[in-house]
């Protein structure tokens, strides 16, 4: 869809009610609530992400309670609250995170 995209800014796709799947292989940065409150989001793959904006409990995935798969393969550090309150999450890929 966006093959050259490397950055998703704050609130870019926030509250997109029908967004169910995200696959952005070249994105290296996710902003605050970039995909927040996308109620149908179940799958996100951003394997090149190395930087994620977090502030308090605000993360790029806040409010997404249906998420079942997340791929953050390039992350070296897992930001605080990144996957908090994702009760349906059953599969996560994170590279050499600490």
RAZI-V473447 format. One record per residue. N is the residue number from 1. SS is DSSP state (alpha for helix, beta for strand, coil for the rest). D_CENTER is the distance of its C-alpha to the mean C-alpha in whole Angstrom. Layout:
<<N/SS/D_CENTER> <N/SS/D_CENTER>>
This chain:
<<1/coil/17> <2/coil/16> <3/coil/17> <4/coil/18> <5/coil/15> <6/coil/14> <7/beta/12> <8/beta/10> <9/coil/12> <10/coil/12> <11/coil/12> <12/coil/12> <13/coil/11> <14/coil/11> <15/coil/13> <16/coil/14> <17/coil/16> <18/coil/16> <19/coil/13> <20/coil/12> <21/beta/11> <22/beta/9> <23/beta/10> <24/coil/10> <25/coil/12> <26/coil/13> <27/coil/11> <28/coil/11> <29/beta/10> <30/beta/7> <31/coil/9> <32/coil/10> <33/coil/9> <34/coil/8> <35/coil/7> <36/coil/9> <37/coil/11> <38/coil/11> <39/coil/13> <40/coil/14> <41/coil/10> <42/coil/11> <43/beta/9> <44/beta/6> <45/beta/8> <46/coil/7> <47/coil/10> <48/coil/11> <49/coil/9> <50/coil/12> <51/beta/11> <52/beta/9> <53/coil/10> <54/coil/11> <55/beta/15> <56/coil/16> <57/coil/14> <58/beta/12> <59/coil/8> <60/coil/5> <61/coil/5> <62/coil/9> <63/coil/11> <64/coil/10> <65/coil/12> <66/coil/13> <67/coil/10> <68/coil/12> <69/beta/10> <70/beta/7> <71/beta/8> <72/beta/8> <73/coil/12> <74/coil/13> <75/coil/12> <76/coil/15> <77/coil/14> <78/coil/12> <79/coil/11> <80/coil/13> <81/coil/12> <82/coil/8> <83/coil/9> <84/coil/12> <85/coil/13> <86/coil/12> <87/coil/15> <88/coil/15> <89/coil/12> <90/coil/15> <91/beta/13> <92/beta/11> <93/beta/12> <94/beta/12> <95/coil/15> <96/coil/17> <97/coil/15> <98/coil/17>>
